[in-house]
Amino acid sequence: MTIWFRTISMMSSWLLLSSLALGYIVGKSPDEVKKVIDYIKKEKQLKVYVDPKKRVFWPIDLPFYVRLATGNDSDSDSYLLKDVMVKRLEGAQEQINEGVRLDIPGSQFLRWVNHVSQEEVMFRFIADAGAPTTSLKFNDAPRYSAGDKIFFGKGLSVAVLSQDEHSGVKQVFYTIDQDDVAEYQKPLQLRKQHSYRFGHTAVDHVGYRSRIQTNYFTVDTSSPSTDVSYEKNHISTTFSQDTLIKLSSADNLSGVQDIFYKFNNQDKFRKYSPEDGISVATLSTGSQILKFFSIDNVENRERSQEFQFTLDKEAPQIAYTFLGDFHVDKNTRFISPDTQISLDATDSLSEVAGIEYQINDSPKRAYASTFLPAINNGEFSLKYEAVDSLKNRSQQETVKIIVDGTPPTSSHSFSGPLHNRKNGGVFYISGNTKLSFKAEDQHSGVARILSQINTQAPMAYQKPIQLGKEGRYLVRYWAQDKVNNNERINPILVIVDNTPPEIVENFSFDPLGEEQEGNESIPVYDRQISIGLTGRDSASGVQTVEYSLDKKTWNEYQEFLKFDKPGTYTLLVRTQDQVGNSSQKTIKFKVAGEGWGTYAH
């Protein structure tokens, strides 16, 4: 005989179930629960499930009955066993008609014992008492938790995982933000930035439904935003080496994880420290670019930003200038007492805040305008420095300066014939005599010598002067040094004497007559004649008078020349003035002998 058990759900449709269970459906929102219940209400009844391996899964809430069949196919005749006896623990027996209820899930057995052979036959089926479980698996996106809040980054894929201990999961359902319920088929791609309310549940093969699980999470696809600020000693975006750059970033969802920065073309970004800020002290002077970005806690990276600024670590360039007469000889600087000093500073990146100067060991002064050193003569030291508006201070510079208030001294000299009567201020010279000047100066040195002749315009002396033409010349000369100190004018009177002296002879008495010798008439004088010789010069004066008798030696004339011997005489006379002009004269005469007059007449 074959014994065949068939569950009540496989019987004809007229058989009513004695028990109906929907399972437990629990959610955060009544509306959400209602939507899920309404959606799955199409399958209200618990039912028996036979899997592909012919295993029978019986809902534990459904009582079962036993039928005896004549064959193992569904068309065989079967007969319901209504005579069911229940044996109580106390030994009593009771007949029941409402079916057998299961208490424990898992494998169940109906045992038949052959009283003759004592063989046992076990009829196995599985009691399914539990609903499936569901959970979410998040893939392909960064995750961050803050308290009870969960954030995901870009590329989120959500898979609904479910499992059932006995009959297995038949369907999985989900709802997003309490919208329509949908059956889960494959992982969901949640790309939109949004705070999601994700509900999910599952139904197993015998009709048990899991509680609705609700997960709350936020998809954050937006990047943080970073701002720049700066503090300490700056002017707008021109920074000093003390300036500190601050970066602050904001993200309205998952929050900022880190900020990174680098300067200019540096290879790597560095992690920003809010406690330290960013120092610019190691950068070089000039235009700079700070590049930075931030990353939030789900790895949304901000597009790299740039902040341009100028770093000024250099002190102003300071220089002095002289307003007035000055001269620089190698490293020595000369100025006149009237020369003012100007200080000027420039800074290519920021403004000059001030200039200070100091003369010798006097207190420092703030420079406001050009100044006189208030020193008439001698050397002093000028110290000066400048500071810009970012407090970059230049090194103190020192320069040695000599105030030259003493003019040069000049003198003159002559080369050639010269006569100066009793060392007076009148100088007699010849046309060939040259006038020279020289000068000396104790400090800055002689720049030039100027001379002026009569009313002519002054001219710079370059070479000895030859006046040449006879006449009187008032010559003025003076020297200038290299800081324009002018010497007092030195006047001299120069007389150019180009005219030779005149020779004048004086005979002690008149001639007796004349005597003809060839074409020449010769005066004849009586014996004991005396001749006086004189030179006349209207300028420099006569220096010498000399004579030579009958072309013999020259003798300096000192007294009258006496002639008492008869005969013809040739007297050569020459004279020279004080500047070398000379003249010569021949005096021919005859001293008469006895009886001259008789013959003459």
Helices and strands as residue ranges (DSSP letters): G 8-10, H 30-40, E 49-50, E 56-59, E 67-69, E 78-80, E 84-87, E 93-96, E 106-113, E 120-128, E 133-139, E 143-146, E 149-152, E 156-163, E 169-176, E 182-183, E 188-190, E 194-204, E 213-219, E 225-231, E 234-235, E 238-239, E 244-250, E 256-263, E 270-271, E 278-279, E 286-296, E 305-311, E 317-323, E 326-329, E 332-335, E 340-346, E 352-359, E 365-366, E 378-388, E 397-403, E 409-415, E 418-420, G 421-423, E 426-429, E 434-440, E 446-453, E 459-460, E 465-466, E 471-481, E 490-496, E 502-507, E 513-517, E 520-525, E 529-536, E 542-549, E 554-556, E 561-563, E 567-577, E 582-591, H 596-600
